[in-house]
Amino acid sequence: MKIVKKDTKKIEFDKEKVQNLSLDAQKNRLEEYYKRKDLLLLSNNYVDNLSKNAKRMIEQKNKIKSD
């Protein structure tokens, strides 16, 4: 069984670096930033759901054994 961990990396957006870029480049950077942030949230929610399902399955298994 593969253990999946939450990704705890912080995705940062450096405002000073971006202010020197053109408007199109700034827009592209912001879009990339939000895409990565959304993917990180989705993957962490997926890991949370997996762990909740695993806990529930173990509880059901233990309940069946005790009955």
mmCIF file as Biopython writes it, N, C-alpha, C and O atoms, coordinates in Angstrom:
data_model
#
loop_
_atom_site.group_PDB
_atom_site.id
_atom_site.type_symbol
_atom_site.label_atom_id
_atom_site.label_alt_id
_atom_site.label_comp_id
_atom_site.label_asym_id
_atom_site.label_entity_id
_atom_site.label_seq_id
_atom_site.pdbx_PDB_ins_code
_atom_site.Cartn_x
_atom_site.Cartn_y
_atom_site.Cartn_z
_atom_site.occupancy
_atom_site.B_iso_or_equiv
_atom_site.auth_seq_id
_atom_site.auth_asym_id
_atom_site.pdbx_PDB_model_num
ATOM 1   N N  . MET A ? 1  ? 0.846   -1.185  0.000   1.0 0.0 1  A 1 
ATOM 2   C CA . MET A ? 1  ? 0.000   0.000   0.000   1.0 0.0 1  A 1 
ATOM 3   C C  . MET A ? 1  ? 0.887   1.242   0.000   1.0 0.0 1  A 1 
ATOM 4   O O  . MET A ? 1  ? 1.847   1.334   0.764   1.0 0.0 1  A 1 
ATOM 5   N N  . LYS A ? 2  ? 0.558   2.173   -0.847  1.0 0.0 2  A 1 
ATOM 6   C CA . LYS A ? 2  ? 1.343   3.404   -0.956  1.0 0.0 2  A 1 
ATOM 7   C C  . LYS A ? 2  ? 0.790   4.449   0.012   1.0 0.0 2  A 1 
ATOM 8   O O  . LYS A ? 2  ? -0.417  4.685   0.058   1.0 0.0 2  A 1 
ATOM 9   N N  . ILE A ? 3  ? 1.674   5.070   0.779   1.0 0.0 3  A 1 
ATOM 10  C CA . ILE A ? 3  ? 1.249   6.114   1.707   1.0 0.0 3  A 1 
ATOM 11  C C  . ILE A ? 3  ? 1.333   7.457   0.987   1.0 0.0 3  A 1 
ATOM 12  O O  . ILE A ? 3  ? 2.374   7.833   0.449   1.0 0.0 3  A 1 
ATOM 13  N N  . VAL A ? 4  ? 0.217   8.158   0.993   1.0 0.0 4  A 1 
ATOM 14  C CA . VAL A ? 4  ? 0.155   9.451   0.318   1.0 0.0 4  A 1 
ATOM 15  C C  . VAL A ? 4  ? 0.134   10.537  1.389   1.0 0.0 4  A 1 
ATOM 16  O O  . VAL A ? 4  ? -0.679  10.495  2.313   1.0 0.0 4  A 1 
ATOM 17  N N  . LYS A ? 5  ? 1.021   11.492  1.260   1.0 0.0 5  A 1 
ATOM 18  C CA . LYS A ? 5  ? 1.081   12.577  2.241   1.0 0.0 5  A 1 
ATOM 19  C C  . LYS A ? 5  ? 0.554   13.865  1.634   1.0 0.0 5  A 1 
ATOM 20  O O  . LYS A ? 5  ? 0.602   14.069  0.421   1.0 0.0 5  A 1 
ATOM 21  N N  . LYS A ? 6  ? 0.055   14.719  2.496   1.0 0.0 6  A 1 
ATOM 22  C CA . LYS A ? 6  ? -0.383  16.039  2.049   1.0 0.0 6  A 1 
ATOM 23  C C  . LYS A ? 6  ? 0.817   16.840  1.597   1.0 0.0 6  A 1 
ATOM 24  O O  . LYS A ? 6  ? 1.904   16.732  2.166   1.0 0.0 6  A 1 
ATOM 25  N N  . ASP A ? 7  ? 0.614   17.633  0.584   1.0 0.0 7  A 1 
ATOM 26  C CA . ASP A ? 7  ? 1.672   18.513  0.107   1.0 0.0 7  A 1 
ATOM 27  C C  . ASP A ? 7  ? 1.622   19.792  0.939   1.0 0.0 7  A 1 
ATOM 28  O O  . ASP A ? 7  ? 0.638   20.530  0.893   1.0 0.0 7  A 1 
ATOM 29  N N  . THR A ? 8  ? 2.673   20.049  1.691   1.0 0.0 8  A 1 
ATOM 30  C CA . THR A ? 8  ? 2.661   21.200  2.591   1.0 0.0 8  A 1 
ATOM 31  C C  . THR A ? 8  ? 3.473   22.372  2.059   1.0 0.0 8  A 1 
ATOM 32  O O  . THR A ? 8  ? 3.676   23.362  2.762   1.0 0.0 8  A 1 
ATOM 33  N N  . LYS A ? 9  ? 3.939   22.259  0.813   1.0 0.0 9  A 1 
ATOM 34  C CA . LYS A ? 9  ? 4.712   23.354  0.228   1.0 0.0 9  A 1 
ATOM 35  C C  . LYS A ? 9  ? 3.844   24.599  0.106   1.0 0.0 9  A 1 
ATOM 36  O O  . LYS A ? 9  ? 2.669   24.521  -0.252  1.0 0.0 9  A 1 
ATOM 37  N N  . LYS A ? 10 ? 4.430   25.725  0.403   1.0 0.0 10 A 1 
ATOM 38  C CA . LYS A ? 10 ? 3.718   26.992  0.214   1.0 0.0 10 A 1 
ATOM 39  C C  . LYS A ? 10 ? 3.994   27.474  -1.203  1.0 0.0 10 A 1 
ATOM 40  O O  . LYS A ? 10 ? 5.138   27.503  -1.657  1.0 0.0 10 A 1 
ATOM 41  N N  . ILE A ? 11 ? 2.935   27.847  -1.880  1.0 0.0 11 A 1 
ATOM 42  C CA . ILE A ? 11 ? 3.096   28.414  -3.215  1.0 0.0 11 A 1 
ATOM 43  C C  . ILE A ? 11 ? 3.086   29.928  -3.039  1.0 0.0 11 A 1 
ATOM 44  O O  . ILE A ? 11 ? 2.088   30.514  -2.619  1.0 0.0 11 A 1 
ATOM 45  N N  . GLU A ? 12 ? 4.195   30.535  -3.362  1.0 0.0 12 A 1 
ATOM 46  C CA . GLU A ? 12 ? 4.314   31.973  -3.132  1.0 0.0 12 A 1 
ATOM 47  C C  . GLU A ? 12 ? 4.293   32.743  -4.451  1.0 0.0 12 A 1 
ATOM 48  O O  . GLU A ? 12 ? 4.632   32.217  -5.511  1.0 0.0 12 A 1 
ATOM 49  N N  . PHE A ? 13 ? 3.897   33.965  -4.348  1.0 0.0 13 A 1 
ATOM 50  C CA . PHE A ? 13 ? 3.808   34.842  -5.506  1.0 0.0 13 A 1 
ATOM 51  C C  . PHE A ? 13 ? 4.637   36.080  -5.193  1.0 0.0 13 A 1 
ATOM 52  O O  . PHE A ? 13 ? 4.290   36.853  -4.300  1.0 0.0 13 A 1 
ATOM 53  N N  . ASP A ? 14 ? 5.725   36.269  -5.920  1.0 0.0 14 A 1 
ATOM 54  C CA . ASP A ? 14 ? 6.652   37.365  -5.646  1.0 0.0 14 A 1 
ATOM 55  C C  . ASP A ? 14 ? 6.204   38.623  -6.393  1.0 0.0 14 A 1 
ATOM 56  O O  . ASP A ? 14 ? 6.387   38.737  -7.605  1.0 0.0 14 A 1 
ATOM 57  N N  . LYS A ? 15 ? 5.615   39.561  -5.653  1.0 0.0 15 A 1 
ATOM 58  C CA . LYS A ? 15 ? 5.048   40.764  -6.274  1.0 0.0 15 A 1 
ATOM 59  C C  . LYS A ? 15 ? 6.115   41.663  -6.892  1.0 0.0 15 A 1 
ATOM 60  O O  . LYS A ? 15 ? 5.895   42.235  -7.960  1.0 0.0 15 A 1 
ATOM 61  N N  . GLU A ? 16 ? 7.276   41.796  -6.231  1.0 0.0 16 A 1 
ATOM 62  C CA . GLU A ? 16 ? 8.317   42.691  -6.750  1.0 0.0 16 A 1 
ATOM 63  C C  . GLU A ? 16 ? 8.825   42.229  -8.113  1.0 0.0 16 A 1 
ATOM 64  O O  . GLU A ? 16 ? 9.008   43.040  -9.020  1.0 0.0 16 A 1 
ATOM 65  N N  . LYS A ? 17 ? 9.049   40.935  -8.250  1.0 0.0 17 A 1 
ATOM 66  C CA . LYS A ? 17 ? 9.550   40.415  -9.527  1.0 0.0 17 A 1 
ATOM 67  C C  . LYS A ? 17 ? 8.527   40.625  -10.637 1.0 0.0 17 A 1 
ATOM 68  O O  . LYS A ? 17 ? 8.882   40.950  -11.770 1.0 0.0 17 A 1 
ATOM 69  N N  . VAL A ? 18 ? 7.276   40.438  -10.304 1.0 0.0 18 A 1 
ATOM 70  C CA . VAL A ? 18 ? 6.222   40.501  -11.316 1.0 0.0 18 A 1 
ATOM 71  C C  . VAL A ? 18 ? 5.936   41.937  -11.754 1.0 0.0 18 A 1 
ATOM 72  O O  . VAL A ? 18 ? 5.546   42.160  -12.900 1.0 0.0 18 A 1 
ATOM 73  N N  . GLN A ? 19 ? 6.121   42.905  -10.872 1.0 0.0 19 A 1 
ATOM 74  C CA . GLN A ? 19 ? 5.809   44.297  -11.224 1.0 0.0 19 A 1 
ATOM 75  C C  . GLN A ? 19 ? 6.684   44.813  -12.363 1.0 0.0 19 A 1 
ATOM 76  O O  . GLN A ? 19 ? 6.296   45.753  -13.058 1.0 0.0 19 A 1 
ATOM 77  N N  . ASN A ? 20 ? 7.847   44.222  -12.563 1.0 0.0 20 A 1 
ATOM 78  C CA . ASN A ? 20 ? 8.736   44.658  -13.639 1.0 0.0 20 A 1 
ATOM 79  C C  . ASN A ? 20 ? 8.373   44.042  -14.990 1.0 0.0 20 A 1 
ATOM 80  O O  . ASN A ? 20 ? 8.960   44.406  -16.009 1.0 0.0 20 A 1 
ATOM 81  N N  . LEU A ? 21 ? 7.424   43.124  -15.011 1.0 0.0 21 A 1 
ATOM 82  C CA . LEU A ? 21 ? 7.049   42.448  -16.252 1.0 0.0 21 A 1 
ATOM 83  C C  . LEU A ? 21 ? 5.936   43.211  -16.968 1.0 0.0 21 A 1 
ATOM 84  O O  . LEU A ? 21 ? 5.301   44.098  -16.396 1.0 0.0 21 A 1 
ATOM 85  N N  . SER A ? 22 ? 5.717   42.848  -18.222 1.0 0.0 22 A 1 
ATOM 86  C CA . SER A ? 22 ? 4.615   43.456  -18.974 1.0 0.0 22 A 1 
ATOM 87  C C  . SER A ? 22 ? 3.280   42.960  -18.415 1.0 0.0 22 A 1 
ATOM 88  O O  . SER A ? 22 ? 3.241   41.996  -17.651 1.0 0.0 22 A 1 
ATOM 89  N N  . LEU A ? 23 ? 2.205   43.617  -18.793 1.0 0.0 23 A 1 
ATOM 90  C CA . LEU A ? 23 ? 0.886   43.237  -18.278 1.0 0.0 23 A 1 
ATOM 91  C C  . LEU A ? 23 ? 0.507   41.814  -18.679 1.0 0.0 23 A 1 
ATOM 92  O O  . LEU A ? 23 ? -0.048  41.071  -17.870 1.0 0.0 23 A 1 
ATOM 93  N N  . ASP A ? 24 ? 0.802   41.428  -19.921 1.0 0.0 24 A 1 
ATOM 94  C CA . ASP A ? 24 ? 0.493   40.065  -20.362 1.0 0.0 24 A 1 
ATOM 95  C C  . ASP A ? 24 ? 1.267   39.040  -19.540 1.0 0.0 24 A 1 
ATOM 96  O O  . ASP A ? 24 ? 0.721   38.013  -19.138 1.0 0.0 24 A 1 
ATOM 97  N N  . ALA A ? 25 ? 2.532   39.327  -19.297 1.0 0.0 25 A 1 
ATOM 98  C CA . ALA A ? 25 ? 3.352   38.404  -18.516 1.0 0.0 25 A 1 
ATOM 99  C C  . ALA A ? 25 ? 2.841   38.324  -17.078 1.0 0.0 25 A 1 
ATOM 100 O O  . ALA A ? 25 ? 2.825   37.248  -16.481 1.0 0.0 25 A 1 
ATOM 101 N N  . GLN A ? 26 ? 2.423   39.470  -16.521 1.0 0.0 26 A 1 
ATOM 102 C CA . GLN A ? 26 ? 1.861   39.468  -15.166 1.0 0.0 26 A 1 
ATOM 103 C C  . GLN A ? 26 ? 0.602   38.615  -15.110 1.0 0.0 26 A 1 
ATOM 104 O O  . GLN A ? 26 ? 0.399   37.838  -14.178 1.0 0.0 26 A 1 
ATOM 105 N N  . LYS A ? 27 ? -0.242  38.777  -16.130 1.0 0.0 27 A 1 
ATOM 106 C CA . LYS A ? 27 ? -1.493  38.010  -16.190 1.0 0.0 27 A 1 
ATOM 107 C C  . LYS A ? 27 ? -1.189  36.512  -16.266 1.0 0.0 27 A 1 
ATOM 108 O O  . LYS A ? 27 ? -1.820  35.712  -15.574 1.0 0.0 27 A 1 
ATOM 109 N N  . ASN A ? 28 ? -0.222  36.135  -17.107 1.0 0.0 28 A 1 
ATOM 110 C CA . ASN A ? 28 ? 0.143   34.721  -17.237 1.0 0.0 28 A 1 
ATOM 111 C C  . ASN A ? 28 ? 0.676   34.157  -15.928 1.0 0.0 28 A 1 
ATOM 112 O O  . ASN A ? 28 ? 0.332   33.041  -15.541 1.0 0.0 28 A 1 
ATOM 113 N N  . ARG A ? 29 ? 1.518   34.932  -15.247 1.0 0.0 29 A 1 
ATOM 114 C CA . ARG A ? 29 ? 2.065   34.481  -13.968 1.0 0.0 29 A 1 
ATOM 115 C C  . ARG A ? 29 ? 0.956   34.255  -12.940 1.0 0.0 29 A 1 
ATOM 116 O O  . ARG A ? 29 ? 0.948   33.256  -12.221 1.0 0.0 29 A 1 
ATOM 117 N N  . LEU A ? 30 ? 0.019   35.209  -12.886 1.0 0.0 30 A 1 
ATOM 118 C CA . LEU A ? 30 ? -1.089  35.071  -11.935 1.0 0.0 30 A 1 
ATOM 119 C C  . LEU A ? 30 ? -1.937  33.844  -12.246 1.0 0.0 30 A 1 
ATOM 120 O O  . LEU A ? 30 ? -2.331  33.111  -11.338 1.0 0.0 30 A 1 
ATOM 121 N N  . GLU A ? 31 ? -2.220  33.618  -13.534 1.0 0.0 31 A 1 
ATOM 122 C CA . GLU A ? 31 ? -3.007  32.444  -13.918 1.0 0.0 31 A 1 
ATOM 123 C C  . GLU A ? 31 ? -2.298  31.159  -13.511 1.0 0.0 31 A 1 
ATOM 124 O O  . GLU A ? 31 ? -2.930  30.244  -12.986 1.0 0.0 31 A 1 
ATOM 125 N N  . GLU A ? 32 ? -0.990  31.082  -13.749 1.0 0.0 32 A 1 
ATOM 126 C CA . GLU A ? 32 ? -0.213  29.903  -13.357 1.0 0.0 32 A 1 
ATOM 127 C C  . GLU A ? 32 ? -0.254  29.700  -11.850 1.0 0.0 32 A 1 
ATOM 128 O O  . GLU A ? 32 ? -0.416  28.580  -11.364 1.0 0.0 32 A 1 
ATOM 129 N N  . TYR A ? 33 ? -0.104  30.795  -11.121 1.0 0.0 33 A 1 
ATOM 130 C CA . TYR A ? 33 ? -0.117  30.748  -9.655  1.0 0.0 33 A 1 
ATOM 131 C C  . TYR A ? 33 ? -1.436  30.156  -9.156  1.0 0.0 33 A 1 
ATOM 132 O O  . TYR A ? 33 ? -1.436  29.263  -8.309  1.0 0.0 33 A 1 
ATOM 133 N N  . TYR A ? 34 ? -2.555  30.651  -9.681  1.0 0.0 34 A 1 
ATOM 134 C CA . TYR A ? 34 ? -3.848  30.160  -9.213  1.0 0.0 34 A 1 
ATOM 135 C C  . TYR A ? 34 ? -4.123  28.730  -9.667  1.0 0.0 34 A 1 
ATOM 136 O O  . TYR A ? 34 ? -4.775  27.973  -8.947  1.0 0.0 34 A 1 
ATOM 137 N N  . LYS A ? 35 ? -3.644  28.349  -10.837 1.0 0.0 35 A 1 
ATOM 138 C CA . LYS A ? 35 ? -3.793  26.953  -11.278 1.0 0.0 35 A 1 
ATOM 139 C C  . LYS A ? 35 ? -3.067  26.022  -10.319 1.0 0.0 35 A 1 
ATOM 140 O O  . LYS A ? 35 ? -3.614  25.004  -9.896  1.0 0.0 35 A 1 
ATOM 141 N N  . ARG A ? 36 ? -1.819  26.380  -9.977  1.0 0.0 36 A 1 
ATOM 142 C CA . ARG A ? 36 ? -1.039  25.538  -9.067  1.0 0.0 36 A 1 
ATOM 143 C C  . ARG A ? 36 ? -1.684  25.481  -7.692  1.0 0.0 36 A 1 
ATOM 144 O O  . ARG A ? 36 ? -1.721  24.428  -7.055  1.0 0.0 36 A 1 
ATOM 145 N N  . LYS A ? 37 ? -2.192  26.623  -7.240  1.0 0.0 37 A 1 
ATOM 146 C CA . LYS A ? 37 ? -2.828  26.667  -5.925  1.0 0.0 37 A 1 
ATOM 147 C C  . LYS A ? 37 ? -4.079  25.777  -5.918  1.0 0.0 37 A 1 
ATOM 148 O O  . LYS A ? 37 ? -4.303  25.036  -4.961  1.0 0.0 37 A 1 
ATOM 149 N N  . ASP A ? 38 ? -4.892  25.847  -6.979  1.0 0.0 38 A 1 
ATOM 150 C CA . ASP A ? 38 ? -6.091  25.013  -7.079  1.0 0.0 38 A 1 
ATOM 151 C C  . ASP A ? 38 ? -5.732  23.537  -7.120  1.0 0.0 38 A 1 
ATOM 152 O O  . ASP A ? 38 ? -6.384  22.721  -6.468  1.0 0.0 38 A 1 
ATOM 153 N N  . LEU A ? 39 ? -4.694  23.185  -7.884  1.0 0.0 39 A 1 
ATOM 154 C CA . LEU A ? 39 ? -4.276  21.785  -7.955  1.0 0.0 39 A 1 
ATOM 155 C C  . LEU A ? 39 ? -3.808  21.287  -6.600  1.0 0.0 39 A 1 
ATOM 156 O O  . LEU A ? 39 ? -4.088  20.150  -6.221  1.0 0.0 39 A 1 
ATOM 157 N N  . LEU A ? 40 ? -3.097  22.135  -5.868  1.0 0.0 40 A 1 
ATOM 158 C CA . LEU A ? 40 ? -2.624  21.762  -4.540  1.0 0.0 40 A 1 
ATOM 159 C C  . LEU A ? 40 ? -3.806  21.502  -3.611  1.0 0.0 40 A 1 
ATOM 160 O O  . LEU A ? 40 ? -3.809  20.526  -2.861  1.0 0.0 40 A 1 
ATOM 161 N N  . LEU A ? 41 ? -4.811  22.379  -3.663  1.0 0.0 41 A 1 
ATOM 162 C CA . LEU A ? 41 ? -5.997  22.188  -2.830  1.0 0.0 41 A 1 
ATOM 163 C C  . LEU A ? 41 ? -6.737  20.912  -3.212  1.0 0.0 41 A 1 
ATOM 164 O O  . LEU A ? 41 ? -7.173  20.162  -2.339  1.0 0.0 41 A 1 
ATOM 165 N N  . LEU A ? 42 ? -6.880  20.662  -4.513  1.0 0.0 42 A 1 
ATOM 166 C CA . LEU A ? 42 ? -7.555  19.450  -4.971  1.0 0.0 42 A 1 
ATOM 167 C C  . LEU A ? 42 ? -6.827  18.201  -4.504  1.0 0.0 42 A 1 
ATOM 168 O O  . LEU A ? 42 ? -7.455  17.251  -4.035  1.0 0.0 42 A 1 
ATOM 169 N N  . SER A ? 43 ? -5.504  18.198  -4.631  1.0 0.0 43 A 1 
ATOM 170 C CA . SER A ? 43 ? -4.746  17.010  -4.239  1.0 0.0 43 A 1 
ATOM 171 C C  . SER A ? 43 ? -4.820  16.801  -2.734  1.0 0.0 43 A 1 
ATOM 172 O O  . SER A ? 43 ? -4.913  15.660  -2.282  1.0 0.0 43 A 1 
ATOM 173 N N  . ASN A ? 44 ? -4.781  17.874  -1.943  1.0 0.0 44 A 1 
ATOM 174 C CA . ASN A ? 44 ? -4.888  17.727  -0.494  1.0 0.0 44 A 1 
ATOM 175 C C  . ASN A ? 44 ? -6.272  17.242  -0.089  1.0 0.0 44 A 1 
ATOM 176 O O  . ASN A ? 44 ? -6.394  16.437  0.835   1.0 0.0 44 A 1 
ATOM 177 N N  . ASN A ? 45 ? -7.323  17.717  -0.766  1.0 0.0 45 A 1 
ATOM 178 C CA . ASN A ? 45 ? -8.676  17.222  -0.488  1.0 0.0 45 A 1 
ATOM 179 C C  . ASN A ? 45 ? -8.780  15.746  -0.835  1.0 0.0 45 A 1 
ATOM 180 O O  . ASN A ? 45 ? -9.423  14.983  -0.113  1.0 0.0 45 A 1 
ATOM 181 N N  . TYR A ? 46 ? -8.155  15.336  -1.934  1.0 0.0 46 A 1 
ATOM 182 C CA . TYR A ? 46 ? -8.158  13.936  -2.345  1.0 0.0 46 A 1 
ATOM 183 C C  . TYR A ? 46 ? -7.488  13.068  -1.281  1.0 0.0 46 A 1 
ATOM 184 O O  . TYR A ? 46 ? -7.997  12.000  -0.940  1.0 0.0 46 A 1 
ATOM 185 N N  . VAL A ? 47 ? -6.351  13.522  -0.760  1.0 0.0 47 A 1 
ATOM 186 C CA . VAL A ? 47 ? -5.643  12.775  0.284   1.0 0.0 47 A 1 
ATOM 187 C C  . VAL A ? 47 ? -6.499  12.699  1.545   1.0 0.0 47 A 1 
ATOM 188 O O  . VAL A ? 47 ? -6.569  11.648  2.182   1.0 0.0 47 A 1 
ATOM 189 N N  . ASP A ? 48 ? -7.153  13.808  1.912   1.0 0.0 48 A 1 
ATOM 190 C CA . ASP A ? 48 ? -8.040  13.801  3.079   1.0 0.0 48 A 1 
ATOM 191 C C  . ASP A ? 48 ? -9.152  12.775  2.905   1.0 0.0 48 A 1 
ATOM 192 O O  . ASP A ? 48 ? -9.451  12.014  3.825   1.0 0.0 48 A 1 
ATOM 193 N N  . ASN A ? 49 ? -9.765  12.758  1.718   1.0 0.0 49 A 1 
ATOM 194 C CA . ASN A ? 49 ? -10.850 11.811  1.465   1.0 0.0 49 A 1 
ATOM 195 C C  . ASN A ? 49 ? -10.353 10.374  1.507   1.0 0.0 49 A 1 
ATOM 196 O O  . ASN A ? 49 ? -11.039 9.497   2.031   1.0 0.0 49 A 1 
ATOM 197 N N  . LEU A ? 50 ? -9.167  10.126  0.961   1.0 0.0 50 A 1 
ATOM 198 C CA . LEU A ? 50 ? -8.607  8.776   1.015   1.0 0.0 50 A 1 
ATOM 199 C C  . LEU A ? 50 ? -8.406  8.328   2.453   1.0 0.0 50 A 1 
ATOM 200 O O  . LEU A ? 50 ? -8.749  7.201   2.809   1.0 0.0 50 A 1 
ATOM 201 N N  . SER A ? 51 ? -7.852  9.206   3.279   1.0 0.0 51 A 1 
ATOM 202 C CA . SER A ? 51 ? -7.589  8.822   4.663   1.0 0.0 51 A 1 
ATOM 203 C C  . SER A ? 51 ? -8.892  8.625   5.435   1.0 0.0 51 A 1 
ATOM 204 O O  . SER A ? 51 ? -8.980  7.729   6.274   1.0 0.0 51 A 1 
ATOM 205 N N  . LYS A ? 52 ? -9.904  9.447   5.163   1.0 0.0 52 A 1 
ATOM 206 C CA . LYS A ? 52 ? -11.204 9.266   5.819   1.0 0.0 52 A 1 
ATOM 207 C C  . LYS A ? 52 ? -11.819 7.931   5.421   1.0 0.0 52 A 1 
ATOM 208 O O  . LYS A ? 52 ? -12.348 7.208   6.265   1.0 0.0 52 A 1 
ATOM 209 N N  . ASN A ? 53 ? -11.747 7.603   4.123   1.0 0.0 53 A 1 
ATOM 210 C CA . ASN A ? 53 ? -12.292 6.326   3.660   1.0 0.0 53 A 1 
ATOM 211 C C  . ASN A ? 53 ? -11.548 5.155   4.280   1.0 0.0 53 A 1 
ATOM 212 O O  . ASN A ? 53 ? -12.161 4.160   4.665   1.0 0.0 53 A 1 
ATOM 213 N N  . ALA A ? 54 ? -10.230 5.268   4.380   1.0 0.0 54 A 1 
ATOM 214 C CA . ALA A ? 54 ? -9.433  4.191   4.969   1.0 0.0 54 A 1 
ATOM 215 C C  . ALA A ? 54 ? -9.808  4.001   6.436   1.0 0.0 54 A 1 
ATOM 216 O O  . ALA A ? 54 ? -9.963  2.867   6.889   1.0 0.0 54 A 1 
ATOM 217 N N  . LYS A ? 55 ? -9.953  5.087   7.179   1.0 0.0 55 A 1 
ATOM 218 C CA . LYS A ? 55 ? -10.348 4.995   8.595   1.0 0.0 55 A 1 
ATOM 219 C C  . LYS A ? 55 ? -11.714 4.335   8.722   1.0 0.0 55 A 1 
ATOM 220 O O  . LYS A ? 55 ? -11.921 3.474   9.577   1.0 0.0 55 A 1 
ATOM 221 N N  . ARG A ? 56 ? -12.647 4.749   7.861   1.0 0.0 56 A 1 
ATOM 222 C CA . ARG A ? 56 ? -13.996 4.192   7.919   1.0 0.0 56 A 1 
ATOM 223 C C  . ARG A ? 56 ? -13.976 2.692   7.616   1.0 0.0 56 A 1 
ATOM 224 O O  . ARG A ? 56 ? -14.679 1.917   8.264   1.0 0.0 56 A 1 
ATOM 225 N N  . MET A ? 57 ? -13.173 2.287   6.633   1.0 0.0 57 A 1 
ATOM 226 C CA . MET A ? 57 ? -13.083 0.865   6.295   1.0 0.0 57 A 1 
ATOM 227 C C  . MET A ? 57 ? -12.495 0.064   7.454   1.0 0.0 57 A 1 
ATOM 228 O O  . MET A ? 57 ? -12.961 -1.037  7.746   1.0 0.0 57 A 1 
ATOM 229 N N  . ILE A ? 58 ? -11.474 0.610   8.116   1.0 0.0 58 A 1 
ATOM 230 C CA . ILE A ? 58 ? -10.864 -0.081  9.256   1.0 0.0 58 A 1 
ATOM 231 C C  . ILE A ? 58 ? -11.871 -0.205  10.396  1.0 0.0 58 A 1 
ATOM 232 O O  . ILE A ? 58 ? -11.962 -1.254  11.033  1.0 0.0 58 A 1 
ATOM 233 N N  . GLU A ? 59 ? -12.627 0.864   10.654  1.0 0.0 59 A 1 
ATOM 234 C CA . GLU A ? 59 ? -13.645 0.817   11.706  1.0 0.0 59 A 1 
ATOM 235 C C  . GLU A ? 59 ? -14.704 -0.233  11.388  1.0 0.0 59 A 1 
ATOM 236 O O  . GLU A ? 59 ? -15.128 -0.971  12.277  1.0 0.0 59 A 1 
ATOM 237 N N  . GLN A ? 60 ? -15.138 -0.308  10.125  1.0 0.0 60 A 1 
ATOM 238 C CA . GLN A ? 60 ? -16.135 -1.306  9.740   1.0 0.0 60 A 1 
ATOM 239 C C  . GLN A ? 60 ? -15.573 -2.712  9.901   1.0 0.0 60 A 1 
ATOM 240 O O  . GLN A ? 60 ? -16.266 -3.613  10.375  1.0 0.0 60 A 1 
ATOM 241 N N  . LYS A ? 61 ? -14.332 -2.896  9.512   1.0 0.0 61 A 1 
ATOM 242 C CA . LYS A ? 61 ? -13.686 -4.198  9.633   1.0 0.0 61 A 1 
ATOM 243 C C  . LYS A ? 61 ? -13.603 -4.614  11.101  1.0 0.0 61 A 1 
ATOM 244 O O  . LYS A ? 61 ? -13.891 -5.762  11.439  1.0 0.0 61 A 1 
ATOM 245 N N  . ASN A ? 62 ? -13.208 -3.682  11.973  1.0 0.0 62 A 1 
ATOM 246 C CA . ASN A ? 62 ? -13.118 -3.973  13.404  1.0 0.0 62 A 1 
ATOM 247 C C  . ASN A ? 62 ? -14.494 -4.251  13.997  1.0 0.0 62 A 1 
ATOM 248 O O  . ASN A ? 62 ? -14.632 -5.099  14.878  1.0 0.0 62 A 1 
ATOM 249 N N  . LYS A ? 63 ? -15.507 -3.542  13.519  1.0 0.0 63 A 1 
ATOM 250 C CA . LYS A ? 63 ? -16.869 -3.754  14.001  1.0 0.0 63 A 1 
ATOM 251 C C  . LYS A ? 63 ? -17.349 -5.155  13.622  1.0 0.0 63 A 1 
ATOM 252 O O  . LYS A ? 63 ? -17.981 -5.838  14.428  1.0 0.0 63 A 1 
ATOM 253 N N  . ILE A ? 64 ? -17.048 -5.579  12.395  1.0 0.0 64 A 1 
ATOM 254 C CA . ILE A ? 64 ? -17.441 -6.915  11.940  1.0 0.0 64 A 1 
ATOM 255 C C  . ILE A ? 64 ? -16.734 -7.982  12.776  1.0 0.0 64 A 1 
ATOM 256 O O  . ILE A ? 64 ? -17.345 -8.981  13.158  1.0 0.0 64 A 1 
ATOM 257 N N  . LYS A ? 65 ? -15.461 -7.772  13.057  1.0 0.0 65 A 1 
ATOM 258 C CA . LYS A ? 65 ? -14.705 -8.727  13.875  1.0 0.0 65 A 1 
ATOM 259 C C  . LYS A ? 65 ? -15.289 -8.842  15.273  1.0 0.0 65 A 1 
ATOM 260 O O  . LYS A ? 65 ? -15.357 -9.940  15.825  1.0 0.0 65 A 1 
ATOM 261 N N  . SER A ? 66 ? -15.717 -7.715  15.860  1.0 0.0 66 A 1 
ATOM 262 C CA . SER A ? 66 ? -16.234 -7.735  17.229  1.0 0.0 66 A 1 
ATOM 263 C C  . SER A ? 66 ? -17.627 -8.357  17.303  1.0 0.0 66 A 1 
ATOM 264 O O  . SER A ? 66 ? -18.029 -8.856  18.354  1.0 0.0 66 A 1 
ATOM 265 N N  . ASP A ? 67 ? -18.362 -8.328  16.196  1.0 0.0 67 A 1 
ATOM 266 C CA . ASP A ? 67 ? -19.710 -8.928  16.179  1.0 0.0 67 A 1 
ATOM 267 C C  . ASP A ? 67 ? -19.598 -10.399 16.028  1.0 0.0 67 A 1 
ATOM 268 O O  . ASP A ? 67 ? -20.614 -11.095 15.991  1.0 0.0 67 A 1 
#
